[in-house]
Amino acid sequence: MTWEPQPEGLQQIIAILKESQSPDTATQMAVQIKLEDFNRYPDFNNYLIYVLTKLNTEDEPTRSLSGLILKNNIRMHGSNLQPEIVEYIKHECLQAVGDASPLIRATVGILITTIASNGGLQNWPQLLPTLCDMLDSQDYNVCEGAFSALQKICEDSAEILDSAVLNRPLNVMIPKFLQYFKHNSPKIRSHAIACINQFIINRSQALMLHIDAFIENLFNLSSDEDHEVRKNVCHGLVMLLEVRMDRLMPHMSQIIEYMLLRTQDSDEGVALEASEFWLSLAEQSICKDVLAPYLPQLAPILVRGMRYSEIDIILLKGNVEEDDMEPDREEDIRPRFHKSRTHTIKSGEVSQASGGDDDDDEFDDGLDDDSSLSEWNLRKCSAAALDVLANVFREDCLPIVLPILKDTLFHQEWVVKESGVLALGAIAEGCMQGMIQHLPELIPYLISCLSDKKALVRSITCWTLSRYANWVVNQPHDQYLKPLMEELLKRILDSNKRVQEAACSAFATLEEEACTELVPYLEYILKTLVFAFSKYQHKNLLILYDAVGTLADSVGHHLNKPQYIDILMPPLIDKWNLLKDDDKDLFPLLECLSSIATALQSGFLPYCDPVYRRCISLIEQTINQEMLCKQNHSFDHPDKERMIVALDLLSGLAEGLDRHIETLVSNSNIMHLLYQCMQDVLPEVRQSSFALLGDLTKACFPHVHPFMGEFFPILGQNLNPDFISVCNNATWAIGEICMKLGEETKQYIHLVLTDLFVIINRPNTPKTLLENTAITIGRLGYVCPVEVAPYLPEFVRQWCTSLRHIRDNDEKDSAFRGMCHMITVNPAGVVPDFIFFCDAIASWVNPPQDLHQMIQKILHGFKTQVGEENWRRFVEQFPPNLAERLVTMYNI
């Protein structure tokens, strides 16, 4: 352990540490190169630890930096360091835990947990006992430094501390930490709670043994004068609510009263931590009972928490009303994520929906004030809490909330008014039924707020109105929809960028709710959106693409009129020509064009050639780059997202152009590319590939047909319900293929049948996947009844319950024909579950005549087989409305 630095080596290292604090980029680059160079010398790390722990003549930031560079070296090259060097570093760290400087102590703590995580705590057996002994030191610095290091270890290694690997050190550590809840230093008290808090969520055994002592100690610290301590107490209680509700129940009323107080804490960090409690409580079944008496106190506190603070307003430039001419900073543009196509059966017709449920995001979107404030804060947490509580209490909370809304919504101060508008939006989902009687008065008021002189009031009003869009769309249009649409379109052209963004998002929601109701206003809408293309800065342009795409999804083929196409397409094609293949902005534009192509159908023909070719090129480039990357590891991995977006746009073209896509397909190598994409390691690529395969099967099967031998085994390998969206699209594609392939499917059916039976019988399979699986099994039974019918008892009950909810459409039609064919081949297979079959056929509203006859024949055959008396007994088991329905529909 007796290592001494060479003076000239020390000088070099200090020089480079000084240089690395320079703001100049070129200097920074040079420093990086030198540091890499120094890493070739084994004792470079000895110098770094020496500067951190021993060189008191240097300034603290330089010493701390030395420790952070060492931390990175250990993370990157830890396993290659010589054992004696590692031992030297460990020894020096433990010596310096109690350094007089808080910055050096903190850096040493970071270094200790990095070594422990990297090399494994089991390879540093003396670490935990040494740190725990240091807690007893009379020297505050030693005690605080040791606790700081232990807190970081508890954060990074909670799992292993609670395992047998280390001989369960928590059995000693947790009782020891509890002793420090009463320490006279707030910093130490705070560390002690933070350490134990790490073990709540995993229900660590050692903590569960001392749970009552822990809770009692937390209560004792509840009114601590230190805000960090109060914050950690709140955090602990929030987690205990999820894990040990049984232990908190006897004290619930005191805890609620405590949290009401802390939610109004003068320190925002404490108030935020306490507000999380209401979010957590709302998820518990006891919420309504225990919280009802306190709702009159809680609601006004939450609404007050929704106000912008003075600092928020400065950060949000809340007093800058016009900024639409100011270009965006690139770092303010948040990354966006493409959602791959998923085939869903929606309200009876096959539609392509986004992969996943967007409802949760919608709440956050309204509150995402700005990237500088996009982190969680008291305003958002308060609004989210009011939202979840409105969902728990429903209309019962309105007598409490409505008077608060009346006071805030019409307030003279804009900050208060703004919080009222936000609160009104927050309760929309939970209290909709009770709010309906007030909306005829509130909606016109909100529409007038869209022209408030404060931009932050205008932007939140856009969001709140979007939360009530469903009601607006179902009222007489002239009364609400028309004025709302006109005002929102003006806000899309607002002179404030935040308002533009909020208006675009709100308009997209309105489009989804209104769908074809917007057709009479299309020209006006399109002219506004197109004008915005010329006006918008970078960030909002991306949101505008989304609004245009959603409009196309919502009005569908109504968009296919020459006057609309002439307004919409030229500016989009201009953008398309300007963007290079590697420009990220190409993605949202491709998504937007995908929706437009599907909506315009043959109207997109004049534009399809360059769009199709570019998509093929994007896929080819990605595949080639991946091949280069495999051959030569110095090449960057390609960004697969552009390939996914290109596949999805091709799907949109195939769906929109239908048979017109044939010439494009025949002149390209799309099938070979698709074969590669279907085998990609990334699930999202496979998901989009199978969607495209299904769409091409429908549009131009002769081009797909020759590849059946290669494609079918791949489809079979992807029937894995752990990857829901991939499995869903592969299942759907198999159904589309077999309808075109007919009897020829026989040679491939063994590749997919067993997996489909597994999926349909698997518990908790998502509804969309169940419906697609049932339809595909039905379609396979339609083209190969003899092959599928013997397995009827394995799937018929699940099959019937999966399809009873979907509306009449072509997919349901082919699936039920398949079922009828299979029952004809194997009538005995359906007998034990015949009541489920009866229930499923009753779900038809208007079956085609020949299908109706097939079903009728099966029913009458069954009745004849069992005889009048048995049939009557059988029908008596039916719910009354089912028996009636069968009589009226099938005359039985």
KEFI-541982 format. One record per residue (C-alpha): x, y, z. Coordinates in steps of 0.05 Angstrom, whole numbers, padded with zeros to 5 digits, always signed. Last residue first. Example, Ala and Ser with C-alpha at 12.3 -4.5 7.8 and 13.67 -1.06 7.14 Angstrom:
2
+00273-00021+00143;+00246-00090+00156;
***
This chain:
892
-01722-00448-00687;-01737-00391-00735;-01665-00371-00744;-01668-00297-00727;-01733-00290-00688;-01728-00357-00652;-01653-00349-00639;-01664-00280-00610;-01719-00303-00564;-01675-00359-00535;-01617-00311-00526;-01662-00258-00491;-01685-00310-00440;-01614-00332-00418;-01609-00403-00444;-01615-00464-00398;-01688-00474-00419;-01664-00483-00491;-01630-00549-00473;-01692-00575-00438;-01734-00558-00500;-01682-00591-00545;-01683-00654-00502;-01759-00659-00510;-01761-00644-00585;-01707-00695-00605;-01631-00694-00598;-01614-00704-00672;-01673-00664-00699;-01653-00604-00657;-01580-00610-00678;-01599-00613-00752;-01645-00554-00743;-01589-00512-00713;-01538-00534-00765;-01586-00520-00823;-01602-00451-00794;-01528-00434-00792;-01517-00454-00864;-01581-00416-00886;-01558-00352-00851;-01490-00359-00886;-01527-00362-00953;-01569-00301-00936;-01513-00256-00911;-01518-00246-00835;-01554-00183-00810;-01546-00169-00737;-01501-00228-00720;-01488-00237-00646;-01540-00293-00642;-01490-00337-00679;-01442-00331-00620;-01494-00349-00566;-01517-00411-00604;-01444-00433-00612;-01433-00423-00537;-01495-00467-00523;-01465-00520-00568;-01404-00529-00524;-01410-00603-00509;-01438-00616-00579;-01386-00580-00620;-01339-00638-00636;-01396-00686-00649;-01414-00647-00713;-01346-00661-00745;-01347-00646-00820;-01410-00604-00818;-01385-00570-00755;-01320-00552-00792;-01357-00522-00852;-01401-00481-00804;-01340-00456-00767;-01307-00435-00833;-01369-00398-00854;-01366-00363-00786;-01294-00341-00798;-01308-00316-00869;-01366-00273-00845;-01330-00246-00784;-01274-00223-00830;-01323-00193-00879;-01361-00153-00827;-01418-00158-00776;-01397-00130-00709;-01350-00161-00659;-01373-00180-00590;-01391-00254-00599;-01324-00269-00633;-01280-00285-00573;-01335-00324-00536;-01347-00370-00596;-01273-00385-00608;-01260-00398-00534;-01316-00451-00534;-01294-00480-00601;-01220-00487-00586;-01198-00557-00565;-01266-00591-00578;-01260-00570-00652;-01193-00605-00663;-01220-00656-00713;-01248-00598-00754;-01181-00567-00773;-01154-00614-00828;-01222-00632-00858;-01244-00560-00858;-01184-00535-00899;-01205-00470-00933;-01260-00449-00884;-01226-00481-00824;-01165-00439-00838;-01212-00379-00841;-01243-00397-00774;-01174-00406-00742;-01155-00338-00771;-01218-00305-00743;-01207-00336-00674;-01134-00313-00673;-01153-00242-00695;-01206-00238-00640;-01160-00266-00587;-01103-00219-00607;-01149-00158-00603;-01177-00180-00536;-01110-00188-00502;-01093-00260-00479;-01104-00263-00404;-01109-00339-00402;-01082-00378-00462;-01134-00420-00498;-01135-00378-00562;-01059-00373-00562;-01047-00448-00553;-01096-00465-00609;-01060-00416-00655;-00993-00448-00638;-01020-00517-00657;-01046-00493-00724;-00986-00455-00751;-00936-00500-00786;-00985-00557-00794;-01026-00513-00841;-00971-00507-00893;-00988-00563-00942;-01062-00554-00932;-01060-00480-00951;-01065-00501-01024;-01139-00510-01012;-01150-00435-01014;-01089-00391-01023;-01126-00325-01024;-01166-00337-00959;-01105-00373-00931;-01063-00310-00940;-01110-00263-00904;-01116-00309-00843;-01040-00320-00841;-01031-00243-00843;-01077-00234-00783;-01038-00284-00742;-00972-00252-00761;-01001-00184-00743;-01024-00207-00674;-00960-00246-00659;-00917-00185-00674;-00963-00141-00632;-00965-00189-00573;-00892-00208-00568;-00900-00257-00510;-00957-00286-00552;-00908-00324-00597;-00938-00339-00665;-00874-00313-00697;-00843-00380-00715;-00906-00399-00754;-00902-00336-00796;-00829-00352-00811;-00848-00423-00833;-00902-00393-00879;-00858-00342-00914;-00806-00386-00949;-00854-00437-00980;-00906-00382-00993;-00858-00340-01034;-00889-00353-01103;-00957-00328-01078;-00937-00258-01056;-00935-00228-01127;-01000-00263-01147;-01031-00236-01082;-01035-00163-01104;-01078-00120-01057;-01101-00168-01003;-01036-00205-00998;-00999-00139-01001;-01038-00115-00940;-01023-00179-00902;-00949-00177-00918;-00947-00104-00899;-00976-00118-00830;-00927-00177-00824;-00868-00131-00839;-00892-00078-00789;-00891-00128-00732;-00825-00158-00755;-00792-00089-00752;-00823-00075-00684;-00797-00142-00657;-00724-00124-00673;-00684-00186-00691;-00705-00180-00764;-00732-00243-00797;-00794-00212-00828;-00749-00155-00852;-00707-00203-00894;-00767-00234-00930;-00797-00165-00938;-00735-00142-00975;-00740-00202-01023;-00814-00187-01034;-00802-00113-01046;-00752-00125-01103;-00786-00075-01148;-00821-00069-01216;-00877-00118-01200;-00893-00082-01135;-00902-00014-01168;-00946-00044-01223;-00990-00080-01173;-01002-00020-01128;-01066-00004-01167;-01097-00068-01138;-01106-00034-01070;-01084+00039-01075;-01103+00056-01003;-01087-00009-00968;-01024-00021-01008;-01002+00052-00999;-01015+00050-00924;-00976-00015-00919;-00919+00018-00958;-00922+00075-00907;-00916+00024-00851;-00855-00009-00882;-00823+00059-00890;-00837+00077-00817;-00806+00011-00795;-00745+00021-00840;-00736+00092-00814;-00740+00066-00742;-00685+00016-00753;-00630+00068-00742;-00570+00032-00770;-00515+00006-00725;-00452+00047-00734;-00393+00016-00772;-00331-00001-00731;-00357-00072-00722;-00343-00091-00794;-00378-00150-00826;-00440-00145-00782;-00443-00069-00789;-00437-00075-00865;-00497-00122-00864;-00536-00073-00820;-00520-00016-00867;-00545-00057-00926;-00611-00072-00890;-00622+00001-00871;-00605+00026-00941;-00652-00024-00973;-00710-00005-00927;-00699+00070-00942;-00694+00055-01017;-00760+00016-01017;-00793+00075-00981;-00763+00123-01031;-00789+00084-01090;-00860+00081-01062;-00862+00156-01049;-00833+00172-01118;-00887+00129-01152;-00947+00143-01107;-00958+00217-01119;-01004+00215-01180;-01038+00153-01151;-01058+00185-01085;-01130+00198-01109;-01136+00122-01120;-01141+00113-01045;-01142+00183-01014;-01152+00159-00942;-01099+00104-00942;-01050+00149-00978;-01064+00206-00929;-01052+00162-00868;-00986+00137-00896;-00968+00209-00916;-00973+00230-00843;-00930+00173-00820;-00879+00189-00875;-00879+00262-00852;-00869+00242-00780;-00810+00199-00801;-00777+00248-00850;-00764+00297-00793;-00707+00251-00770;-00667+00271-00831;-00625+00212-00856;-00662+00206-00923;-00657+00281-00937;-00717+00327-00930;-00730+00381-00982;-00768+00337-01031;-00817+00313-00978;-00828+00384-00952;-00848+00406-01022;-00891+00343-01029;-00928+00362-00966;-00938+00434-00990;-00965+00409-01057;-01011+00354-01028;-01061+00390-00985;-01095+00445-01026;-01096+00408-01092;-01119+00344-01058;-01177+00381-01026;-01202+00410-01093;-01192+00343-01129;-01235+00304-01079;-01208+00244-01041;-01213+00272-00971;-01282+00240-00963;-01244+00174-00970;-01223+00175-00897;-01251+00233-00854;-01217+00211-00788;-01154+00178-00813;-01140+00237-00860;-01152+00287-00803;-01106+00245-00758;-01050+00250-00810;-01060+00326-00815;-01058+00334-00739;-00995+00289-00735;-00960+00330-00788;-00977+00392-00747;-00942+00362-00686;-00877+00356-00726;-00885+00427-00751;-00892+00449-00679;-00819+00434-00664;-00789+00464-00728;-00821+00532-00731;-00891+00541-00761;-00915+00593-00811;-00912+00559-00879;-00941+00494-00854;-00992+00534-00814;-01023+00558-00879;-01033+00486-00898;-01069+00471-00833;-01114+00532-00842;-01130+00517-00915;-01144+00444-00897;-01193+00463-00842;-01232+00512-00885;-01237+00461-00942;-01258+00405-00896;-01315+00441-00860;-01372+00398-00888;-01330+00335-00876;-01318+00348-00802;-01375+00303-00780;-01336+00247-00815;-01292+00236-00754;-01316+00280-00696;-01281+00246-00639;-01215+00232-00674;-01215+00301-00706;-01229+00334-00638;-01169+00298-00609;-01125+00322-00667;-01152+00392-00656;-01131+00390-00584;-01061+00370-00603;-01056+00425-00656;-01085+00476-00607;-01036+00458-00553;-00977+00465-00601;-01001+00531-00630;-01013+00557-00559;-00941+00539-00540;-00915+00573-00602;-00950+00640-00590;-00973+00681-00651;-01034+00636-00657;-01047+00602-00725;-01070+00537-00692;-01107+00583-00645;-01149+00609-00703;-01165+00536-00721;-01186+00525-00649;-01233+00585-00652;-01267+00560-00716;-01272+00489-00690;-01303+00511-00625;-01353+00557-00660;-01374+00499-00706;-01376+00444-00654;-01416+00483-00603;-01484+00510-00625;-01480+00503-00700;-01463+00430-00692;-01523+00408-00650;-01492+00366-00594;-01456+00298-00601;-01389+00328-00623;-01387+00374-00562;-01396+00316-00514;-01338+00277-00543;-01294+00339-00545;-01298+00349-00470;-01225+00332-00456;-01205+00370-00519;-01236+00433-00488;-01189+00425-00428;-01129+00420-00473;-01145+00482-00515;-01161+00520-00451;-01091+00504-00425;-01060+00539-00486;-01104+00601-00484;-01092+00612-00409;-01017+00605-00419;-01020+00655-00478;-01051+00709-00435;-01098+00756-00474;-01155+00706-00471;-01180+00687-00541;-01189+00614-00526;-01223+00637-00461;-01286+00652-00504;-01289+00578-00524;-01283+00561-00450;-01344+00605-00434;-01382+00574-00492;-01365+00505-00463;-01383+00522-00391;-01457+00542-00399;-01480+00484-00442;-01430+00442-00403;-01463+00448-00334;-01516+00393-00343;-01464+00347-00373;-01416+00354-00313;-01449+00299-00272;-01440+00247-00326;-01369+00270-00343;-01343+00267-00271;-01285+00219-00278;-01262+00237-00348;-01270+00312-00344;-01243+00322-00274;-01173+00343-00298;-01200+00389-00352;-01239+00430-00302;-01178+00431-00257;-01136+00459-00315;-01187+00514-00328;-01187+00531-00254;-01110+00533-00253;-01112+00583-00311;-01163+00627-00274;-01117+00629-00213;-01056+00650-00256;-01099+00700-00295;-01119+00739-00234;-01191+00765-00242;-01222+00698-00224;-01279+00669-00267;-01252+00598-00269;-01225+00600-00198;-01285+00614-00154;-01335+00575-00196;-01286+00517-00201;-01280+00514-00125;-01356+00515-00119;-01359+00457-00169;-01306+00413-00134;-01342+00398-00068;-01413+00385-00095;-01378+00351-00154;-01341+00298-00113;-01399+00249-00112;-01403+00251-00188;-01344+00203-00196;-01310+00189-00129;-01254+00144-00156;-01247+00174-00226;-01249+00244-00196;-01194+00220-00149;-01152+00198-00209;-01159+00266-00244;-01150+00307-00180;-01085+00269-00167;-01061+00280-00239;-01074+00355-00231;-01036+00357-00165;-00978+00317-00195;-00975+00362-00256;-00973+00426-00215;-00926+00398-00163;-00874+00377-00214;-00855+00318-00258;-00804+00336-00311;-00829+00371-00372;-00812+00438-00343;-00755+00458-00388;-00785+00415-00442;-00848+00456-00439;-00917+00455-00411;-00929+00382-00417;-00995+00386-00380;-01042+00372-00437;-00998+00317-00463;-00997+00284-00394;-01072+00269-00396;-01068+00243-00467;-01011+00197-00451;-01055+00153-00408;-01108+00145-00462;-01060+00124-00517;-01073+00049-00515;-01026+00009-00556;-01001-00004-00626;-01036+00050-00667;-01096+00026-00704;-01105-00006-00770;-01178-00019-00782;-01215-00082-00795;-01287-00066-00789;-01335-00086-00734;-01326-00034-00682;-01252-00044-00685;-01218-00108-00706;-01146-00091-00696;-01086-00098-00742;-01025-00065-00711;-00981-00014-00746;-00918+00009-00712;-00920+00068-00664;-00865+00117-00682;-00832+00150-00623;-00816+00223-00616;-00752+00252-00588;-00764+00320-00555;-00747+00383-00592;-00720+00433-00542;-00648+00412-00557;-00656+00436-00629;-00670+00507-00606;-00734+00532-00640;-00733+00592-00688;-00766+00656-00662;-00820+00682-00709;-00876+00650-00668;-00853+00683-00603;-00911+00729-00585;-00939+00731-00514;-00876+00731-00473;-00901+00738-00401;-00904+00663-00390;-00831+00656-00413;-00841+00584-00388;-00781+00591-00342;-00805+00658-00316;-00876+00632-00306;-00851+00569-00272;-00810+00612-00224;-00871+00653-00205;-00908+00589-00189;-00961+00563-00238;-01023+00543-00201;-01041+00470-00197;-01024+00464-00123;-01083+00510-00107;-01129+00460-00142;-01099+00404-00100;-01108+00443-00035;-01180+00461-00054;-01196+00386-00065;-01162+00360-00002;-01202+00395+00052;-01272+00379+00025;-01246+00309+00007;-01227+00293+00078;-01289+00255+00100;-01289+00215+00034;-01216+00193+00040;-01222+00130+00082;-01282+00100+00047;-01266+00120-00024;-01193+00099-00020;-01204+00030+00011;-01195-00006-00056;-01125+00024-00064;-01105+00057-00130;-01130+00126-00107;-01083+00121-00047;-01022+00120-00091;-01042+00183-00130;-01061+00216-00064;-00993+00199-00034;-00956+00228-00094;-00980+00296-00069;-00936+00286-00007;-00873+00278-00049;-00892+00341-00088;-00905+00381-00024;-00838+00359+00004;-00801+00380-00059;-00841+00445-00061;-00817+00467+00008;-00870+00510+00042;-00910+00447+00054;-00983+00449+00029;-00983+00375+00010;-00948+00365+00077;-01010+00387+00116;-01058+00344+00077;-01007+00288+00084;-01009+00293+00160;-01085+00292+00161;-01085+00230+00116;-01033+00196+00160;-01073+00212+00224;-01136+00183+00191;-01099+00121+00167;-01066+00102+00233;-01100+00034+00242;-01095+00023+00167;-01019+00035+00161;-00997-00036+00181;-01048-00070+00135;-01028-00023+00078;-00960-00054+00078;-00934-00053+00006;-00970+00001-00033;-00984+00047+00025;-00914+00033+00051;-00887+00065-00012;-00925+00131+00000;-00906+00129+00073;-00831+00123+00057;-00834+00181+00007;-00870+00225+00058;-00817+00210+00111;-00762+00223+00059;-00791+00291+00042;-00798+00309+00116;-00725+00292+00127;-00703+00333+00066;-00746+00391+00092;-00713+00395+00160;-00758+00419+00217;-00783+00349+00231;-00859+00345+00237;-00866+00272+00215;-00803+00249+00250;-00839+00210+00305;-00886+00181+00253;-00827+00153+00214;-00801+00122+00279;-00867+00087+00292;-00869+00062+00220;-00798+00033+00225;-00812+00001+00293;-00874-00031+00265;-00838-00057+00203;-00779-00088+00240;-00788-00159+00216;-00813-00133+00148;-00748-00094+00141;-00705-00157+00148;-00749-00194+00098;-00743-00142+00044;-00812-00124+00017;-00781-00106-00051;-00818-00039-00049;-00796-00023+00022;-00721-00037+00018;-00696+00029-00011;-00736+00068+00042;-00688+00040+00095;-00628+00079+00067;-00669+00142+00054;-00694+00142+00126;-00622+00137+00154;-00594+00188+00105;-00647+00240+00126;-00633+00229+00200;-00558+00238+00186;-00569+00304+00147;-00617+00328+00202;-00561+00321+00254;-00586+00306+00325;-00595+00232+00312;-00664+00204+00329;-00675+00166+00264;-00603+00141+00274;-00623+00080+00315;-00666+00055+00257;-00604+00050+00213;-00574-00001+00261;-00638-00043+00263;-00635-00043+00186;-00560-00058+00179;-00554-00121+00222;-00608-00164+00190;-00593-00125+00126;-00526-00161+00121;-00560-00224+00096;-00502-00274+00088;-00475-00236+00028;-00502-00284-00025;-00563-00300+00019;-00600-00242-00011;-00627-00175+00015;-00563-00137+00002;-00562-00167-00068;-00628-00136-00087;-00617-00067-00057;-00549-00058-00093;-00550+00011-00126;-00596+00050-00078;-00570+00014-00016;-00498+00027-00039;-00513+00101-00050;-00544+00106+00020;-00484+00069+00050;-00436+00120+00019;-00475+00179+00047;-00479+00143+00114;-00403+00133+00116;-00391+00206+00097;-00440+00231+00149;-00410+00189+00205;-00339+00206+00186;-00355+00280+00179;-00393+00282+00245;-00332+00255+00284;-00359+00216+00344;-00356+00154+00301;-00413+00104+00310;-00431+00107+00236;-00359+00087+00221;-00374+00017+00246;-00428+00009+00193;-00379+00033+00139;-00326-00018+00162;-00377-00075+00167;-00404-00059+00097;-00336-00054+00062;-00297-00112+00095;-00324-00164+00047;-00303-00128-00017;-00309-00185-00067;-00379-00202-00043;-00401-00131-00058;-00390-00145-00132;-00333-00117-00175;-00374-00066-00212;-00429-00051-00161;-00379-00046-00103;-00328-00006-00143;-00383+00042-00166;-00412+00045-00095;-00344+00066-00067;-00331+00118-00122;-00398+00152-00111;-00383+00154-00036;-00314+00184-00049;-00346+00238-00091;-00396+00254-00035;-00340+00259+00016;-00299+00304-00031;-00359+00351-00040;-00376+00352+00035;-00303+00373+00051;-00274+00350+00118;-00259+00281+00091;-00295+00225+00130;-00297+00173+00075;-00224+00188+00059;-00190+00127+00091;-00243+00081+00062;-00230+00108-00007;-00154+00102+00001;-00160+00028+00018;-00207+00014-00039;-00160+00050-00089;-00099+00011-00063;-00137-00055-00068;-00158-00039-00140;-00085-00023-00157;-00062-00088-00125;-00114-00128-00165;-00089-00101-00232;-00145-00066-00270;-00176-00104-00329;-00245-00117-00295;-00253-00043-00278;-00241-00018-00350;-00305+00020-00367;-00338+00028-00299;-00272+00034-00262;-00247+00086-00312;-00312+00125-00305;-00304+00127-00229;-00231+00149-00237;-00255+00207-00280;-00305+00224-00225;-00251+00222-00172;-00205+00269-00210;-00265+00315-00220;-00273+00317-00144;-00201+00339-00136;-00208+00394-00188;-00274+00418-00158;-00241+00418-00088;-00182+00464-00103;-00112+00433-00098;-00066+00438-00037;-00104+00382-00002;-00076+00330-00050;-00091+00267-00010;-00160+00238-00027;-00179+00261-00096;-00108+00275-00124;-00084+00208-00097;-00145+00171-00126;-00127+00199-00195;-00053+00185-00188;-00067+00112-00170;-00113+00109-00231;-00055+00129-00277;-00015+00072-00244;-00029+00023-00301;-00006+00070-00356;-00047+00058-00420;-00104+00098-00390;-00061+00161-00399;-00074+00158-00474;-00149+00154-00465;-00143+00215-00419;-00101+00252-00471;-00154+00239-00525;-00210+00263-00480;-00170+00326-00462;-00161+00343-00535;-00236+00338-00546;-00250+00383-00486;-00200+00434-00512;-00236+00435-00579;-00303+00443-00544;-00281+00505-00503;-00316+00509-00435;-00250+00493-00399;-00257+00448-00338;-00219+00393-00375;-00158+00439-00378;-00151+00441-00303;-00155+00365-00297;-00103+00360-00354;-00054+00405-00316;-00065+00367-00251;-00049+00302-00287;+00015+00329-00318;+00038+00359-00252;+00027+00292-00215;+00068+00255-00267;+00124+00306-00259;+00123+00298-00182;+00124+00221-00184;+00068+00193-00141;+00081+00150-00079;+00053+00080-00068;+00060+00046-00001;+00000+00000+00000;
***
